Each structure stands twice: as structure tokens, then as C-alpha cells.
Amino acid sequence: MQMPKDMGPVLGLVGDSAAIRLERRRVPRNAASGNAMADVVRPDGSHSIASVQLADSSACGLGVLSGSPVETGAFVRVFIGLAEIPARSGVVARCVETFDAEGTSIGYHVGLDTGVSMAA
């Protein structure tokens, strides 16, 4: 899978499209772009590090595009690298394979619930 070249992390407001209006989110979602690193802690305690592409962000969630699936319930810390937002962490709420217009898989959209913290 080839990821787009990174121009650095960028956050911006997601447009008010029909798809957005149909979602159940209670807070605005912002578009995000750029590469980041993710530390994934699976429910069994094992770790892995992966490169991810930022997709979207909100006050209580973060979406990233991953080259491989991430188990629901895994704890993920995403190192964004912005001075104002160096990292965000949360629990995987969903992981859905994503396809381009031709039907080719481009990775997995991983949705993190950042309102949940990992117990010490």
C-alpha cells in the first residue's frame, strides 16, 4: 500500500456533506492529514509500532488510516508531532477496511475513542 507523501500534519474543519449529517457524532469533526506513528497495545498486552495516516479528529475521537487491521479494544497512542498536539491516545472503537473508487483496498480506517484512558 502506498501512502501519499506527507506535507506535515494538518487539521481542518470537515465540510457539511450528507454523509456527515447522517452520523451520530455530537461534536464537530475536523479533517486531518499527514503521517504519524502509532504505538498499539493489544488486549493481550503485546505492543507494535506502525506508521499511520491521519484521517479525522474531534474532541473525543481520532481517525487514522492503517495498512493493517487493529483489534477493537486495543489501546493506541498516536504521535502526531504538532507542537500544540504532540500525541493523542484512545481505545479502538472500530476498524473498517477502506476501498478506493476502483474497489482496491487502501487500508483500514481505525476509529479511536479518545475519551477512554488506559488503566495503570
C-alpha positions as CSV (number, residue, x, y, z in Angstrom):
1,M,0.0,0.0,0.0
2,Q,1.4,3.4,-1.0
3,M,0.7,6.3,1.3
4,P,0.5,9.9,0.0
5,K,3.7,12.0,0.5
6,D,3.4,13.9,3.8
7,M,3.4,17.7,3.9
8,G,3.2,17.6,7.7
9,P,0.2,17.1,9.9
10,V,-2.8,19.4,9.1
11,L,-6.1,19.8,10.8
12,G,-9.2,21.5,9.3
13,L,-13.0,21.5,9.5
14,V,-14.8,18.7,7.7
15,G,-17.4,20.0,5.2
16,D,-21.1,19.7,5.9
17,S,-21.8,16.8,3.5
18,A,-24.8,14.5,3.6
19,A,-22.5,11.7,5.0
20,I,-21.5,13.9,7.9
21,R,-25.1,15.0,8.7
22,L,-26.2,11.3,8.9
23,E,-23.5,10.4,11.5
24,R,-24.4,10.3,15.2
25,R,-21.5,12.4,16.4
26,R,-22.4,15.1,18.9
27,V,-19.2,17.2,18.4
28,P,-17.7,18.7,15.2
29,R,-15.2,16.5,13.4
30,N,-12.1,18.1,11.8
31,A,-10.3,16.7,8.7
32,A,-6.7,15.7,9.4
33,S,-3.9,14.8,7.1
34,G,-0.2,13.8,7.5
35,N,1.7,10.9,8.7
36,A,2.1,9.8,12.3
37,M,3.4,7.0,14.3
38,A,1.2,4.7,16.4
39,D,2.0,2.6,19.4
40,V,-0.6,-0.2,19.5
41,V,-1.1,-2.1,22.8
42,R,-3.4,-5.2,22.1
43,P,-5.7,-6.5,24.8
44,D,-3.2,-9.3,25.5
45,G,-0.6,-6.7,26.3
46,S,1.6,-7.1,23.2
47,H,2.9,-3.9,21.5
48,S,3.5,-2.9,17.9
49,I,4.6,0.3,16.2
50,A,3.0,1.3,12.9
51,S,3.1,4.3,10.5
52,V,-0.5,5.7,10.0
53,Q,-2.1,8.4,8.0
54,L,-4.3,10.9,9.9
55,A,-7.9,11.0,8.7
56,D,-10.1,13.0,11.1
57,S,-10.2,14.4,14.6
58,S,-12.8,15.6,17.1
59,A,-12.8,16.5,20.8
60,C,-13.5,12.8,21.7
61,G,-12.1,10.8,18.8
62,L,-9.4,10.4,16.2
63,G,-9.5,8.6,12.9
64,V,-6.4,7.1,11.2
65,L,-5.7,5.1,8.1
66,S,-3.6,2.0,8.8
67,G,-2.1,-0.5,6.5
68,S,-3.3,-3.4,8.6
69,P,-6.3,-4.0,10.8
70,V,-6.2,-3.1,14.5
71,E,-8.2,-5.1,17.0
72,T,-11.2,-3.4,18.6
73,G,-10.4,-2.7,22.3
74,A,-6.7,-2.2,21.6
75,F,-5.1,0.9,23.2
76,V,-3.4,3.2,20.7
77,R,-1.2,6.2,21.2
78,V,-0.7,8.3,18.0
79,F,2.3,10.5,17.9
80,I,1.2,13.5,15.7
81,G,4.2,15.7,16.2
82,L,2.5,19.1,16.2
83,A,3.6,21.5,19.0
84,E,0.0,22.0,20.2
85,I,-0.9,18.3,19.8
86,P,2.2,16.1,20.2
87,A,0.1,12.9,20.7
88,R,-3.4,11.6,21.3
89,S,-4.4,8.2,22.7
90,G,-7.5,6.1,22.9
91,V,-9.2,2.8,22.5
92,V,-10.1,1.3,19.1
93,A,-13.8,1.6,18.8
94,R,-14.0,0.4,15.2
95,C,-11.8,-0.8,12.3
96,V,-13.2,-0.9,8.8
97,E,-11.4,-1.8,5.6
98,T,-11.5,1.1,3.1
99,F,-11.5,1.0,-0.7
100,D,-10.7,3.5,-3.5
101,A,-13.1,4.3,-6.3
102,E,-11.9,1.2,-8.3
103,G,-12.6,-1.1,-5.4
104,T,-9.0,-1.7,-4.4
105,S,-8.3,-1.8,-0.6
106,I,-6.3,1.2,0.6
107,G,-6.1,0.2,4.2
108,Y,-8.2,0.2,7.3
109,H,-9.9,3.3,8.8
110,V,-9.4,3.0,12.6
111,G,-11.6,5.0,14.9
112,L,-10.2,5.8,18.3
113,D,-12.4,6.8,21.3
114,T,-10.0,9.3,23.0
115,G,-12.4,9.8,25.9
116,V,-11.2,6.5,27.4
117,S,-7.9,6.2,29.2
118,M,-5.8,3.1,29.8
119,A,-5.7,1.9,33.4
120,A,-2.3,1.9,35.0
